[in-house]
Amino acid sequence: MQLIFNKIMQNKLVIVFFLFSALVFSQETEVVKDSTVTFKKRVLESTEVDFMLSYYNQDGLHSSVSGGIGSEKLTDIASNIVVAIPMNDDDVLTIDAGISAYTSASSSNINPYDSKNPTPWQSSSGASEQDALVSLVANYSHSSNDRNFIWNADVSFSNEYDYTSIGFGGGVSKLFNDKNSEVSVKVNAYLDQWRPIYPGELRNGNFSSYNPLFSPNFVAWDSTARNSYSASISFSQVLTKKTQFSIFFDLVQQEGKLSSPYHRIYFADKPNYYFGNPSFIPNYENTSNAGVYRLADAIEKLPSSRFKLPIGLRWNYYINETFVVRTYYRYYTDNWDITAHTASIEVPIKLTDKFTVSPMYRYYTQTQSKYFAPFEKHLSTEEFYTSDYDLSSFNANQYGLGVSYTDIFTSSKIWKFGLKNIDFRFNHYNRSDGLSSNIGSLGFKFVMQ
């Protein structure tokens, strides 16, 4: 479900599936121009293959599927393979394919009524309990003869049970000042389509016979598109032999259905109706085994437009052959009244010529969206409403450790591929609203020989 992957991305808990880099190698190729012979290095000497596995789990007490209460348990297993292929001296084609499969107590409660004792605190046995996301990205890049100008173009496709996304984009980079300075511009567009799944009591339409007084504020969507457009500008500079910094800002515009069709809303000024034991429960939100499930008053409703503006800065300092300091700061604001600050530090420590450990820490804080309110705090007279705690005010801390093994000689081999790098990372995440999660990833880089 899109709910799950939105949450993972918004919390920034999923490590990007094994980043690749176009490395410059030592092979020389002859170029003849105006009777002058010069030499240039290939952008990528041979095919490289990155493979990554990751395991993610989370838990919390503010499921947006249940209107801001209930279990947020989720387990996700993902794998990705990235193949970078040199087409010639100057061009590289990169294919990135991935699959991610999850099980979730939260999404299972989109339709909990197949359970004898439905409750938002436990998983039902519905089909929405699990899903899989498949994705494919193709990128083509070209470098000029002097390697001071690079352009690239990409297309992408991803699909899951209720959501499909098609994307395309491109960018240019210009290096100057003896390659100590770089300016990059990138644009992307994602054209997405929902296949909306509504909460069971609204989708089935048969709860009015169970209780004729039940009359939710529900109208099925008349459109299903969600489009996103972004432009990113960055500048990086090598200041000294030990210091490098970069600055960037993005412009992001989203249009269409920006809410999720299975996020329930419970209004403070509407009567309460339940499926299961019909007795009144005054402290329902604190009851973990009630044997009832409250029928939704509405589904989440958000504006059809959102503008986002993140501005960030990176500063890296080489202390000596053993220690490097990498820092990052980002300021974020949007027209839904959210402002956020992110700060992180990572200190790679080179233990030997092959082993590096990288402890890291990240802090995040944000303000509340003007459209957010907790369980049963919205009024039915409001134009927009959500109880998704990703749009609430909260602070978050993330702690992590990475261990990397590098063999520049690729002495270990599998068929025609030499093992160049093994990378393991583990991160733990805590949020002030009670959400916590862990993610571990294992990646391998191979080079064709």
Secondary structure as GFF3:
##gff-version 3
##sequence-region A 1 449
A	DSSP	alpha_helix	2	11	.	.	.	ID=ss1
A	DSSP	beta_strand	28	33	.	.	.	ID=ss2
A	DSSP	beta_strand	36	41	.	.	.	ID=ss3
A	DSSP	beta_strand	48	59	.	.	.	ID=ss4
A	DSSP	beta_strand	74	86	.	.	.	ID=ss5
A	DSSP	beta_strand	91	104	.	.	.	ID=ss6
A	DSSP	alpha_helix	105	108	.	.	.	ID=ss7
A	DSSP	three_ten_helix	112	114	.	.	.	ID=ss8
A	DSSP	three_ten_helix	127	129	.	.	.	ID=ss9
A	DSSP	beta_strand	130	143	.	.	.	ID=ss10
A	DSSP	beta_strand	149	160	.	.	.	ID=ss11
A	DSSP	beta_strand	163	176	.	.	.	ID=ss12
A	DSSP	beta_strand	181	194	.	.	.	ID=ss13
A	DSSP	alpha_helix	200	204	.	.	.	ID=ss14
A	DSSP	alpha_helix	207	210	.	.	.	ID=ss15
A	DSSP	beta_strand	225	238	.	.	.	ID=ss16
A	DSSP	beta_strand	243	256	.	.	.	ID=ss17
A	DSSP	beta_strand	264	265	.	.	.	ID=ss18
A	DSSP	beta_strand	274	276	.	.	.	ID=ss19
A	DSSP	three_ten_helix	284	286	.	.	.	ID=ss20
A	DSSP	beta_strand	292	294	.	.	.	ID=ss21
A	DSSP	beta_strand	298	299	.	.	.	ID=ss22
A	DSSP	beta_strand	305	318	.	.	.	ID=ss23
A	DSSP	beta_strand	324	334	.	.	.	ID=ss24
A	DSSP	beta_strand	339	346	.	.	.	ID=ss25
A	DSSP	beta_strand	349	350	.	.	.	ID=ss26
A	DSSP	beta_strand	355	366	.	.	.	ID=ss27
A	DSSP	three_ten_helix	389	391	.	.	.	ID=ss28
A	DSSP	beta_strand	394	406	.	.	.	ID=ss29
A	DSSP	beta_strand	413	414	.	.	.	ID=ss30
A	DSSP	beta_strand	417	431	.	.	.	ID=ss31
A	DSSP	beta_strand	436	448	.	.	.	ID=ss32
###
